[in-house]
Amino acid sequence: MKLYTFFRSSASYRVRIALNLKGLNYEQVPIHLRRGGGEQFSASYREINPQALLPALDDGGPILTQSLAIIEYLEERHPKPPLLPADPAERALVRGMALIVACEIHPIQNLRVLVHLKNHLKQSDDDLNLWARHWIDLGLSALEQTVVSSPKQGTFCFGDAPTLADICLVPQLANARRFGCDLSVYPALLRAEAACLAIPAFINAAPEKQPDAE
Ligand SMILES: N[C@@H](CCC(=O)N[C@@H](CS)C(=O)NCC(=O)O)C(=O)O
């Protein structure tokens, strides 16, 4: 299995965590998102992912893109350990938590959005940070409330085992710190993060542990 990845890409980080939790071996193909204007825009990478985004997974069939689709594929091919609860309503709840991060926060603070704000709309670096922090805080506040009011309380976002929600949470909190967000107002999210960061699958997926880390 080949994962097209960048150490600092949080969507790639999600997939690395899922692969590690499933105990799957994979080869990393680093695509540098900054070097030379961004290797994701090269013709060769666009053939792999026409969106020019990371990650992409080659598992011998068609190349898969979109981190959550990739993780659901891994879940279906390798059900143990499960990354979603068995009950349909609980599955929807956990997917909802993951999507708060993957649909409502991350896309608006993603590199290409910030580059567009800076280069085309002439916003300052300070304004970019304010923008990112605004959307991250809005989403994390909602996620904190969702976790706190979830019917299954535990050490993780949902219960006592890591799920898709935690897989999305941990990389997003790393991004939030990069933008200088105050995370002390999200105690439930910090508790879930601490539980995750005691697990080797999460530790080994961290940006600084990757072969392409700078
Ligand atoms: N929804 C996509 C998001 C993918 C994405 O935005 N990846 C970022 C890195 S985390 C990227 O490749 N950015 C390149 C760019 O913004 O030019 C997913 O979950 O896979």
The ligand as an SDF file (V2000), in Angstrom:
LIG
                    3D

 20 19  0  0  0  0  0  0  0  0999 V2000
  -11.1210   16.9220    2.3830 N   0  0  0  0  0  0  0  0  0  0  0  0
   -9.8040   16.5160    2.0160 C   0  0  0  0  0  0  0  0  0  0  0  0
   -8.8450   17.6150    2.3420 C   0  0  0  0  0  0  0  0  0  0  0  0
   -7.5120   17.3710    1.7190 C   0  0  0  0  0  0  0  0  0  0  0  0
   -6.6140   18.5730    1.9290 C   0  0  0  0  0  0  0  0  0  0  0  0
   -7.0680   19.6980    2.0020 O   0  0  0  0  0  0  0  0  0  0  0  0
   -5.2990   18.3180    2.0310 N   0  0  0  0  0  0  0  0  0  0  0  0
   -4.3690   19.3920    2.2480 C   0  0  0  0  0  0  0  0  0  0  0  0
   -3.3310   19.0100    3.2680 C   0  0  0  0  0  0  0  0  0  0  0  0
   -4.0310   18.7190    4.8390 S   0  0  0  0  0  0  0  0  0  0  0  0
   -3.6710   19.7260    0.9510 C   0  0  0  0  0  0  0  0  0  0  0  0
   -3.2970   18.8480    0.2140 O   0  0  0  0  0  0  0  0  0  0  0  0
   -3.4710   21.0270    0.7000 N   0  0  0  0  0  0  0  0  0  0  0  0
   -2.7950   21.4700   -0.4640 C   0  0  0  0  0  0  0  0  0  0  0  0
   -3.1590   22.8720   -0.8000 C   0  0  0  0  0  0  0  0  0  0  0  0
   -3.9050   23.5060   -0.0580 O   0  0  0  0  0  0  0  0  0  0  0  0
   -2.6650   23.3350   -1.8480 O   0  0  0  0  0  0  0  0  0  0  0  0
   -9.4300   15.2220    2.7410 C   0  0  0  0  0  0  0  0  0  0  0  0
   -9.9700   14.9930    3.8270 O   0  0  0  0  0  0  0  0  0  0  0  0
   -8.6170   14.4380    2.2300 O   0  0  0  0  0  0  0  0  0  0  0  0
  1  2  1  0
  2  3  1  0
  2 18  1  0
  3  4  1  0
  4  5  1  0
  5  6  2  0
  5  7  1  0
  7  8  1  0
  8  9  1  0
  8 11  1  0
  9 10  1  0
 11 12  2  0
 11 13  1  0
 13 14  1  0
 14 15  1  0
 15 16  2  0
 15 17  1  0
 18 19  2  0
 18 20  1  0
M  END
$$$$
